[in-house]
Amino acid sequence: MLFLKFPIGTFVGLDHSAPTSRSDGKALIVNELLNKLHTPVMMIGDGMTDANACPPASVFIGFGVNVIRPKVKTISDYFCTSVEELINLLKNHKMLL
């Protein structure tokens, strides 16, 4: 998204050259990370464009803090409804140091 500096927060439009302006953009970014890092990538999010980035992400964690979308919850490898729950999940599965 593009915003004007003054007045603060005025929406101007979308940057259509940004990968995330497309429905498959997050998956493209995950692929770039995989190619650069050569290590598994996990995706955390609350929407279908987040979920659709898995694959190529190894794991998708649905994050329903602000809104719970039933389809996202159904297809998630894991689903959390609080930051504390997410942190505990990541620690318990050794995904967070």
Phi and psi restraints in degrees (range 20) as a CNS / XPLOR table:
assign (resid 1 and name C) (resid 2 and name N)
       (resid 2 and name CA) (resid 2 and name C) 1.0 -114.8 20.0 2
assign (resid 2 and name N) (resid 2 and name CA)
       (resid 2 and name C) (resid 3 and name N) 1.0 136.1 20.0 2
assign (resid 2 and name C) (resid 3 and name N)
       (resid 3 and name CA) (resid 3 and name C) 1.0 -127.4 20.0 2
assign (resid 3 and name N) (resid 3 and name CA)
       (resid 3 and name C) (resid 4 and name N) 1.0 146.4 20.0 2
assign (resid 3 and name C) (resid 4 and name N)
       (resid 4 and name CA) (resid 4 and name C) 1.0 -78.1 20.0 2
assign (resid 4 and name N) (resid 4 and name CA)
       (resid 4 and name C) (resid 5 and name N) 1.0 150.8 20.0 2
assign (resid 4 and name C) (resid 5 and name N)
       (resid 5 and name CA) (resid 5 and name C) 1.0 -73.6 20.0 2
assign (resid 5 and name N) (resid 5 and name CA)
       (resid 5 and name C) (resid 6 and name N) 1.0 -32.9 20.0 2
assign (resid 5 and name C) (resid 6 and name N)
       (resid 6 and name CA) (resid 6 and name C) 1.0 -138.2 20.0 2
assign (resid 6 and name N) (resid 6 and name CA)
       (resid 6 and name C) (resid 7 and name N) 1.0 130.0 20.0 2
assign (resid 6 and name C) (resid 7 and name N)
       (resid 7 and name CA) (resid 7 and name C) 1.0 -69.1 20.0 2
assign (resid 7 and name N) (resid 7 and name CA)
       (resid 7 and name C) (resid 8 and name N) 1.0 146.1 20.0 2
assign (resid 7 and name C) (resid 8 and name N)
       (resid 8 and name CA) (resid 8 and name C) 1.0 -56.7 20.0 2
assign (resid 8 and name N) (resid 8 and name CA)
       (resid 8 and name C) (resid 9 and name N) 1.0 133.0 20.0 2
assign (resid 8 and name C) (resid 9 and name N)
       (resid 9 and name CA) (resid 9 and name C) 1.0 83.6 20.0 2
assign (resid 9 and name N) (resid 9 and name CA)
       (resid 9 and name C) (resid 10 and name N) 1.0 9.7 20.0 2
assign (resid 9 and name C) (resid 10 and name N)
       (resid 10 and name CA) (resid 10 and name C) 1.0 -76.3 20.0 2
assign (resid 10 and name N) (resid 10 and name CA)
       (resid 10 and name C) (resid 11 and name N) 1.0 120.4 20.0 2
assign (resid 10 and name C) (resid 11 and name N)
       (resid 11 and name CA) (resid 11 and name C) 1.0 -75.4 20.0 2
assign (resid 11 and name N) (resid 11 and name CA)
       (resid 11 and name C) (resid 12 and name N) 1.0 129.7 20.0 2
assign (resid 11 and name C) (resid 12 and name N)
       (resid 12 and name CA) (resid 12 and name C) 1.0 -107.8 20.0 2
assign (resid 12 and name N) (resid 12 and name CA)
       (resid 12 and name C) (resid 13 and name N) 1.0 -38.8 20.0 2
assign (resid 12 and name C) (resid 13 and name N)
       (resid 13 and name CA) (resid 13 and name C) 1.0 164.1 20.0 2
assign (resid 13 and name N) (resid 13 and name CA)
       (resid 13 and name C) (resid 14 and name N) 1.0 -169.0 20.0 2
assign (resid 13 and name C) (resid 14 and name N)
       (resid 14 and name CA) (resid 14 and name C) 1.0 -106.3 20.0 2
assign (resid 14 and name N) (resid 14 and name CA)
       (resid 14 and name C) (resid 15 and name N) 1.0 146.6 20.0 2
assign (resid 14 and name C) (resid 15 and name N)
       (resid 15 and name CA) (resid 15 and name C) 1.0 -88.7 20.0 2
assign (resid 15 and name N) (resid 15 and name CA)
       (resid 15 and name C) (resid 16 and name N) 1.0 97.9 20.0 2
assign (resid 15 and name C) (resid 16 and name N)
       (resid 16 and name CA) (resid 16 and name C) 1.0 -70.6 20.0 2
assign (resid 16 and name N) (resid 16 and name CA)
       (resid 16 and name C) (resid 17 and name N) 1.0 -8.5 20.0 2
assign (resid 16 and name C) (resid 17 and name N)
       (resid 17 and name CA) (resid 17 and name C) 1.0 -85.4 20.0 2
assign (resid 17 and name N) (resid 17 and name CA)
       (resid 17 and name C) (resid 18 and name N) 1.0 -14.1 20.0 2
assign (resid 17 and name C) (resid 18 and name N)
       (resid 18 and name CA) (resid 18 and name C) 1.0 -75.4 20.0 2
assign (resid 18 and name N) (resid 18 and name CA)
       (resid 18 and name C) (resid 19 and name N) 1.0 135.3 20.0 2
assign (resid 18 and name C) (resid 19 and name N)
       (resid 19 and name CA) (resid 19 and name C) 1.0 -56.5 20.0 2
assign (resid 19 and name N) (resid 19 and name CA)
       (resid 19 and name C) (resid 20 and name N) 1.0 -34.1 20.0 2
assign (resid 19 and name C) (resid 20 and name N)
       (resid 20 and name CA) (resid 20 and name C) 1.0 -74.5 20.0 2
assign (resid 20 and name N) (resid 20 and name CA)
       (resid 20 and name C) (resid 21 and name N) 1.0 -0.7 20.0 2
assign (resid 20 and name C) (resid 21 and name N)
       (resid 21 and name CA) (resid 21 and name C) 1.0 -82.2 20.0 2
assign (resid 21 and name N) (resid 21 and name CA)
       (resid 21 and name C) (resid 22 and name N) 1.0 -7.0 20.0 2
assign (resid 21 and name C) (resid 22 and name N)
       (resid 22 and name CA) (resid 22 and name C) 1.0 -107.8 20.0 2
assign (resid 22 and name N) (resid 22 and name CA)
       (resid 22 and name C) (resid 23 and name N) 1.0 155.2 20.0 2
assign (resid 22 and name C) (resid 23 and name N)
       (resid 23 and name CA) (resid 23 and name C) 1.0 -65.7 20.0 2
assign (resid 23 and name N) (resid 23 and name CA)
       (resid 23 and name C) (resid 24 and name N) 1.0 -26.1 20.0 2
assign (resid 23 and name C) (resid 24 and name N)
       (resid 24 and name CA) (resid 24 and name C) 1.0 -100.3 20.0 2
assign (resid 24 and name N) (resid 24 and name CA)
       (resid 24 and name C) (resid 25 and name N) 1.0 11.7 20.0 2
assign (resid 24 and name C) (resid 25 and name N)
       (resid 25 and name CA) (resid 25 and name C) 1.0 -63.4 20.0 2
assign (resid 25 and name N) (resid 25 and name CA)
       (resid 25 and name C) (resid 26 and name N) 1.0 -39.1 20.0 2
assign (resid 25 and name C) (resid 26 and name N)
       (resid 26 and name CA) (resid 26 and name C) 1.0 -67.9 20.0 2
assign (resid 26 and name N) (resid 26 and name CA)
       (resid 26 and name C) (resid 27 and name N) 1.0 -37.3 20.0 2
assign (resid 26 and name C) (resid 27 and name N)
       (resid 27 and name CA) (resid 27 and name C) 1.0 -63.9 20.0 2
assign (resid 27 and name N) (resid 27 and name CA)
       (resid 27 and name C) (resid 28 and name N) 1.0 -38.6 20.0 2
assign (resid 27 and name C) (resid 28 and name N)
       (resid 28 and name CA) (resid 28 and name C) 1.0 -62.4 20.0 2
assign (resid 28 and name N) (resid 28 and name CA)
       (resid 28 and name C) (resid 29 and name N) 1.0 -41.5 20.0 2
assign (resid 28 and name C) (resid 29 and name N)
       (resid 29 and name CA) (resid 29 and name C) 1.0 -66.9 20.0 2
assign (resid 29 and name N) (resid 29 and name CA)
       (resid 29 and name C) (resid 30 and name N) 1.0 -41.3 20.0 2
assign (resid 29 and name C) (resid 30 and name N)
       (resid 30 and name CA) (resid 30 and name C) 1.0 -60.8 20.0 2
assign (resid 30 and name N) (resid 30 and name CA)
       (resid 30 and name C) (resid 31 and name N) 1.0 -42.2 20.0 2
assign (resid 30 and name C) (resid 31 and name N)
       (resid 31 and name CA) (resid 31 and name C) 1.0 -59.1 20.0 2
assign (resid 31 and name N) (resid 31 and name CA)
       (resid 31 and name C) (resid 32 and name N) 1.0 -41.9 20.0 2
assign (resid 31 and name C) (resid 32 and name N)
       (resid 32 and name CA) (resid 32 and name C) 1.0 -61.0 20.0 2
assign (resid 32 and name N) (resid 32 and name CA)
       (resid 32 and name C) (resid 33 and name N) 1.0 -42.7 20.0 2
assign (resid 32 and name C) (resid 33 and name N)
       (resid 33 and name CA) (resid 33 and name C) 1.0 -62.7 20.0 2
assign (resid 33 and name N) (resid 33 and name CA)
       (resid 33 and name C) (resid 34 and name N) 1.0 -43.3 20.0 2
assign (resid 33 and name C) (resid 34 and name N)
       (resid 34 and name CA) (resid 34 and name C) 1.0 -60.3 20.0 2
assign (resid 34 and name N) (resid 34 and name CA)
       (resid 34 and name C) (resid 35 and name N) 1.0 -42.6 20.0 2
assign (resid 34 and name C) (resid 35 and name N)
       (resid 35 and name CA) (resid 35 and name C) 1.0 -68.1 20.0 2
assign (resid 35 and name N) (resid 35 and name CA)
       (resid 35 and name C) (resid 36 and name N) 1.0 -32.0 20.0 2
assign (resid 35 and name C) (resid 36 and name N)
       (resid 36 and name CA) (resid 36 and name C) 1.0 -86.0 20.0 2
assign (resid 36 and name N) (resid 36 and name CA)
       (resid 36 and name C) (resid 37 and name N) 1.0 -38.9 20.0 2
assign (resid 36 and name C) (resid 37 and name N)
       (resid 37 and name CA) (resid 37 and name C) 1.0 -93.4 20.0 2
assign (resid 37 and name N) (resid 37 and name CA)
       (resid 37 and name C) (resid 38 and name N) 1.0 -26.1 20.0 2
assign (resid 37 and name C) (resid 38 and name N)
       (resid 38 and name CA) (resid 38 and name C) 1.0 54.7 20.0 2
assign (resid 38 and name N) (resid 38 and name CA)
       (resid 38 and name C) (resid 39 and name N) 1.0 41.8 20.0 2
assign (resid 38 and name C) (resid 39 and name N)
       (resid 39 and name CA) (resid 39 and name C) 1.0 -146.5 20.0 2
assign (resid 39 and name N) (resid 39 and name CA)
       (resid 39 and name C) (resid 40 and name N) 1.0 153.2 20.0 2
assign (resid 39 and name C) (resid 40 and name N)
       (resid 40 and name CA) (resid 40 and name C) 1.0 -58.0 20.0 2
assign (resid 40 and name N) (resid 40 and name CA)
       (resid 40 and name C) (resid 41 and name N) 1.0 148.1 20.0 2
assign (resid 40 and name C) (resid 41 and name N)
       (resid 41 and name CA) (resid 41 and name C) 1.0 -122.1 20.0 2
assign (resid 41 and name N) (resid 41 and name CA)
       (resid 41 and name C) (resid 42 and name N) 1.0 136.2 20.0 2
assign (resid 41 and name C) (resid 42 and name N)
       (resid 42 and name CA) (resid 42 and name C) 1.0 -107.6 20.0 2
assign (resid 42 and name N) (resid 42 and name CA)
       (resid 42 and name C) (resid 43 and name N) 1.0 149.8 20.0 2
assign (resid 42 and name C) (resid 43 and name N)
       (resid 43 and name CA) (resid 43 and name C) 1.0 -115.7 20.0 2
assign (resid 43 and name N) (resid 43 and name CA)
       (resid 43 and name C) (resid 44 and name N) 1.0 134.9 20.0 2
assign (resid 43 and name C) (resid 44 and name N)
       (resid 44 and name CA) (resid 44 and name C) 1.0 -124.4 20.0 2
assign (resid 44 and name N) (resid 44 and name CA)
       (resid 44 and name C) (resid 45 and name N) 1.0 129.5 20.0 2
assign (resid 44 and name C) (resid 45 and name N)
       (resid 45 and name CA) (resid 45 and name C) 1.0 -174.0 20.0 2
assign (resid 45 and name N) (resid 45 and name CA)
       (resid 45 and name C) (resid 46 and name N) 1.0 176.8 20.0 2
assign (resid 45 and name C) (resid 46 and name N)
       (resid 46 and name CA) (resid 46 and name C) 1.0 -114.3 20.0 2
assign (resid 46 and name N) (resid 46 and name CA)
       (resid 46 and name C) (resid 47 and name N) 1.0 0.7 20.0 2
assign (resid 46 and name C) (resid 47 and name N)
       (resid 47 and name CA) (resid 47 and name C) 1.0 -129.2 20.0 2
assign (resid 47 and name N) (resid 47 and name CA)
       (resid 47 and name C) (resid 48 and name N) 1.0 174.8 20.0 2
assign (resid 47 and name C) (resid 48 and name N)
       (resid 48 and name CA) (resid 48 and name C) 1.0 -68.6 20.0 2
assign (resid 48 and name N) (resid 48 and name CA)
       (resid 48 and name C) (resid 49 and name N) 1.0 -32.2 20.0 2
assign (resid 48 and name C) (resid 49 and name N)
       (resid 49 and name CA) (resid 49 and name C) 1.0 -67.5 20.0 2
assign (resid 49 and name N) (resid 49 and name CA)
       (resid 49 and name C) (resid 50 and name N) 1.0 -28.5 20.0 2
assign (resid 49 and name C) (resid 50 and name N)
       (resid 50 and name CA) (resid 50 and name C) 1.0 -69.6 20.0 2
assign (resid 50 and name N) (resid 50 and name CA)
       (resid 50 and name C) (resid 51 and name N) 1.0 -48.5 20.0 2
assign (resid 50 and name C) (resid 51 and name N)
       (resid 51 and name CA) (resid 51 and name C) 1.0 -61.9 20.0 2
assign (resid 51 and name N) (resid 51 and name CA)
       (resid 51 and name C) (resid 52 and name N) 1.0 -36.4 20.0 2
assign (resid 51 and name C) (resid 52 and name N)
       (resid 52 and name CA) (resid 52 and name C) 1.0 -71.4 20.0 2
assign (resid 52 and name N) (resid 52 and name CA)
       (resid 52 and name C) (resid 53 and name N) 1.0 -5.7 20.0 2
assign (resid 52 and name C) (resid 53 and name N)
       (resid 53 and name CA) (resid 53 and name C) 1.0 -86.1 20.0 2
assign (resid 53 and name N) (resid 53 and name CA)
       (resid 53 and name C) (resid 54 and name N) 1.0 7.8 20.0 2
assign (resid 53 and name C) (resid 54 and name N)
       (resid 54 and name CA) (resid 54 and name C) 1.0 -129.3 20.0 2
assign (resid 54 and name N) (resid 54 and name CA)
       (resid 54 and name C) (resid 55 and name N) 1.0 108.0 20.0 2
assign (resid 54 and name C) (resid 55 and name N)
       (resid 55 and name CA) (resid 55 and name C) 1.0 -70.0 20.0 2
assign (resid 55 and name N) (resid 55 and name CA)
       (resid 55 and name C) (resid 56 and name N) 1.0 161.8 20.0 2
assign (resid 55 and name C) (resid 56 and name N)
       (resid 56 and name CA) (resid 56 and name C) 1.0 -84.3 20.0 2
assign (resid 56 and name N) (resid 56 and name CA)
       (resid 56 and name C) (resid 57 and name N) 1.0 -16.5 20.0 2
assign (resid 56 and name C) (resid 57 and name N)
       (resid 57 and name CA) (resid 57 and name C) 1.0 -61.0 20.0 2
assign (resid 57 and name N) (resid 57 and name CA)
       (resid 57 and name C) (resid 58 and name N) 1.0 151.3 20.0 2
assign (resid 57 and name C) (resid 58 and name N)
       (resid 58 and name CA) (resid 58 and name C) 1.0 -76.8 20.0 2
assign (resid 58 and name N) (resid 58 and name CA)
       (resid 58 and name C) (resid 59 and name N) 1.0 -33.3 20.0 2
assign (resid 58 and name C) (resid 59 and name N)
       (resid 59 and name CA) (resid 59 and name C) 1.0 -140.5 20.0 2
assign (resid 59 and name N) (resid 59 and name CA)
       (resid 59 and name C) (resid 60 and name N) 1.0 142.1 20.0 2
assign (resid 59 and name C) (resid 60 and name N)
       (resid 60 and name CA) (resid 60 and name C) 1.0 -119.4 20.0 2
assign (resid 60 and name N) (resid 60 and name CA)
       (resid 60 and name C) (resid 61 and name N) 1.0 124.8 20.0 2
assign (resid 60 and name C) (resid 61 and name N)
       (resid 61 and name CA) (resid 61 and name C) 1.0 -108.7 20.0 2
assign (resid 61 and name N) (resid 61 and name CA)
       (resid 61 and name C) (resid 62 and name N) 1.0 114.8 20.0 2
assign (resid 61 and name C) (resid 62 and name N)
       (resid 62 and name CA) (resid 62 and name C) 1.0 -73.2 20.0 2
assign (resid 62 and name N) (resid 62 and name CA)
       (resid 62 and name C) (resid 63 and name N) 1.0 140.3 20.0 2
assign (resid 62 and name C) (resid 63 and name N)
       (resid 63 and name CA) (resid 63 and name C) 1.0 -126.8 20.0 2
assign (resid 63 and name N) (resid 63 and name CA)
       (resid 63 and name C) (resid 64 and name N) 1.0 98.2 20.0 2
assign (resid 63 and name C) (resid 64 and name N)
       (resid 64 and name CA) (resid 64 and name C) 1.0 -102.0 20.0 2
assign (resid 64 and name N) (resid 64 and name CA)
       (resid 64 and name C) (resid 65 and name N) 1.0 45.3 20.0 2
assign (resid 64 and name C) (resid 65 and name N)
       (resid 65 and name CA) (resid 65 and name C) 1.0 -73.3 20.0 2
assign (resid 65 and name N) (resid 65 and name CA)
       (resid 65 and name C) (resid 66 and name N) 1.0 -45.7 20.0 2
assign (resid 65 and name C) (resid 66 and name N)
       (resid 66 and name CA) (resid 66 and name C) 1.0 -90.1 20.0 2
assign (resid 66 and name N) (resid 66 and name CA)
       (resid 66 and name C) (resid 67 and name N) 1.0 -37.5 20.0 2
assign (resid 66 and name C) (resid 67 and name N)
       (resid 67 and name CA) (resid 67 and name C) 1.0 -152.4 20.0 2
assign (resid 67 and name N) (resid 67 and name CA)
       (resid 67 and name C) (resid 68 and name N) 1.0 140.6 20.0 2
assign (resid 67 and name C) (resid 68 and name N)
       (resid 68 and name CA) (resid 68 and name C) 1.0 -105.4 20.0 2
assign (resid 68 and name N) (resid 68 and name CA)
       (resid 68 and name C) (resid 69 and name N) 1.0 115.3 20.0 2
assign (resid 68 and name C) (resid 69 and name N)
       (resid 69 and name CA) (resid 69 and name C) 1.0 -99.8 20.0 2
assign (resid 69 and name N) (resid 69 and name CA)
       (resid 69 and name C) (resid 70 and name N) 1.0 115.1 20.0 2
assign (resid 69 and name C) (resid 70 and name N)
       (resid 70 and name CA) (resid 70 and name C) 1.0 -52.5 20.0 2
assign (resid 70 and name N) (resid 70 and name CA)
       (resid 70 and name C) (resid 71 and name N) 1.0 -42.2 20.0 2
assign (resid 70 and name C) (resid 71 and name N)
       (resid 71 and name CA) (resid 71 and name C) 1.0 -65.8 20.0 2
assign (resid 71 and name N) (resid 71 and name CA)
       (resid 71 and name C) (resid 72 and name N) 1.0 -40.2 20.0 2
assign (resid 71 and name C) (resid 72 and name N)
       (resid 72 and name CA) (resid 72 and name C) 1.0 -63.3 20.0 2
assign (resid 72 and name N) (resid 72 and name CA)
       (resid 72 and name C) (resid 73 and name N) 1.0 -43.3 20.0 2
assign (resid 72 and name C) (resid 73 and name N)
       (resid 73 and name CA) (resid 73 and name C) 1.0 -61.2 20.0 2
assign (resid 73 and name N) (resid 73 and name CA)
       (resid 73 and name C) (resid 74 and name N) 1.0 -41.4 20.0 2
assign (resid 73 and name C) (resid 74 and name N)
       (resid 74 and name CA) (resid 74 and name C) 1.0 -64.1 20.0 2
assign (resid 74 and name N) (resid 74 and name CA)
       (resid 74 and name C) (resid 75 and name N) 1.0 -40.4 20.0 2
assign (resid 74 and name C) (resid 75 and name N)
       (resid 75 and name CA) (resid 75 and name C) 1.0 -93.0 20.0 2
assign (resid 75 and name N) (resid 75 and name CA)
       (resid 75 and name C) (resid 76 and name N) 1.0 -2.3 20.0 2
assign (resid 75 and name C) (resid 76 and name N)
       (resid 76 and name CA) (resid 76 and name C) 1.0 -71.6 20.0 2
assign (resid 76 and name N) (resid 76 and name CA)
       (resid 76 and name C) (resid 77 and name N) 1.0 144.3 20.0 2
assign (resid 76 and name C) (resid 77 and name N)
       (resid 77 and name CA) (resid 77 and name C) 1.0 -68.1 20.0 2
assign (resid 77 and name N) (resid 77 and name CA)
       (resid 77 and name C) (resid 78 and name N) 1.0 -37.1 20.0 2
assign (resid 77 and name C) (resid 78 and name N)
       (resid 78 and name CA) (resid 78 and name C) 1.0 -140.9 20.0 2
assign (resid 78 and name N) (resid 78 and name CA)
       (resid 78 and name C) (resid 79 and name N) 1.0 156.6 20.0 2
assign (resid 78 and name C) (resid 79 and name N)
       (resid 79 and name CA) (resid 79 and name C) 1.0 -140.3 20.0 2
assign (resid 79 and name N) (resid 79 and name CA)
       (resid 79 and name C) (resid 80 and name N) 1.0 128.7 20.0 2
assign (resid 79 and name C) (resid 80 and name N)
       (resid 80 and name CA) (resid 80 and name C) 1.0 -121.9 20.0 2
assign (resid 80 and name N) (resid 80 and name CA)
       (resid 80 and name C) (resid 81 and name N) 1.0 144.8 20.0 2
assign (resid 80 and name C) (resid 81 and name N)
       (resid 81 and name CA) (resid 81 and name C) 1.0 -116.1 20.0 2
assign (resid 81 and name N) (resid 81 and name CA)
       (resid 81 and name C) (resid 82 and name N) 1.0 9.8 20.0 2
assign (resid 81 and name C) (resid 82 and name N)
       (resid 82 and name CA) (resid 82 and name C) 1.0 -153.2 20.0 2
assign (resid 82 and name N) (resid 82 and name CA)
       (resid 82 and name C) (resid 83 and name N) 1.0 158.5 20.0 2
assign (resid 82 and name C) (resid 83 and name N)
       (resid 83 and name CA) (resid 83 and name C) 1.0 -63.8 20.0 2
assign (resid 83 and name N) (resid 83 and name CA)
       (resid 83 and name C) (resid 84 and name N) 1.0 -40.7 20.0 2
assign (resid 83 and name C) (resid 84 and name N)
       (resid 84 and name CA) (resid 84 and name C) 1.0 -59.7 20.0 2
assign (resid 84 and name N) (resid 84 and name CA)
       (resid 84 and name C) (resid 85 and name N) 1.0 -44.1 20.0 2
assign (resid 84 and name C) (resid 85 and name N)
       (resid 85 and name CA) (resid 85 and name C) 1.0 -62.1 20.0 2
assign (resid 85 and name N) (resid 85 and name CA)
       (resid 85 and name C) (resid 86 and name N) 1.0 -40.6 20.0 2
assign (resid 85 and name C) (resid 86 and name N)
       (resid 86 and name CA) (resid 86 and name C) 1.0 -64.1 20.0 2
assign (resid 86 and name N) (resid 86 and name CA)
       (resid 86 and name C) (resid 87 and name N) 1.0 -46.4 20.0 2
assign (resid 86 and name C) (resid 87 and name N)
       (resid 87 and name CA) (resid 87 and name C) 1.0 -60.3 20.0 2
assign (resid 87 and name N) (resid 87 and name CA)
       (resid 87 and name C) (resid 88 and name N) 1.0 -44.9 20.0 2
assign (resid 87 and name C) (resid 88 and name N)
       (resid 88 and name CA) (resid 88 and name C) 1.0 -62.0 20.0 2
assign (resid 88 and name N) (resid 88 and name CA)
       (resid 88 and name C) (resid 89 and name N) 1.0 -42.3 20.0 2
assign (resid 88 and name C) (resid 89 and name N)
       (resid 89 and name CA) (resid 89 and name C) 1.0 -60.0 20.0 2
assign (resid 89 and name N) (resid 89 and name CA)
       (resid 89 and name C) (resid 90 and name N) 1.0 -48.2 20.0 2
assign (resid 89 and name C) (resid 90 and name N)
       (resid 90 and name CA) (resid 90 and name C) 1.0 -63.6 20.0 2
assign (resid 90 and name N) (resid 90 and name CA)
       (resid 90 and name C) (resid 91 and name N) 1.0 -40.4 20.0 2
assign (resid 90 and name C) (resid 91 and name N)
       (resid 91 and name CA) (resid 91 and name C) 1.0 -67.3 20.0 2
assign (resid 91 and name N) (resid 91 and name CA)
       (resid 91 and name C) (resid 92 and name N) 1.0 -45.7 20.0 2
assign (resid 91 and name C) (resid 92 and name N)
       (resid 92 and name CA) (resid 92 and name C) 1.0 -63.3 20.0 2
assign (resid 92 and name N) (resid 92 and name CA)
       (resid 92 and name C) (resid 93 and name N) 1.0 -30.3 20.0 2
assign (resid 92 and name C) (resid 93 and name N)
       (resid 93 and name CA) (resid 93 and name C) 1.0 -100.2 20.0 2
assign (resid 93 and name N) (resid 93 and name CA)
       (resid 93 and name C) (resid 94 and name N) 1.0 14.3 20.0 2
assign (resid 93 and name C) (resid 94 and name N)
       (resid 94 and name CA) (resid 94 and name C) 1.0 55.3 20.0 2
assign (resid 94 and name N) (resid 94 and name CA)
       (resid 94 and name C) (resid 95 and name N) 1.0 35.0 20.0 2
assign (resid 94 and name C) (resid 95 and name N)
       (resid 95 and name CA) (resid 95 and name C) 1.0 -98.3 20.0 2
assign (resid 95 and name N) (resid 95 and name CA)
       (resid 95 and name C) (resid 96 and name N) 1.0 -4.8 20.0 2
assign (resid 95 and name C) (resid 96 and name N)
       (resid 96 and name CA) (resid 96 and name C) 1.0 -136.3 20.0 2
assign (resid 96 and name N) (resid 96 and name CA)
       (resid 96 and name C) (resid 97 and name N) 1.0 130.8 20.0 2
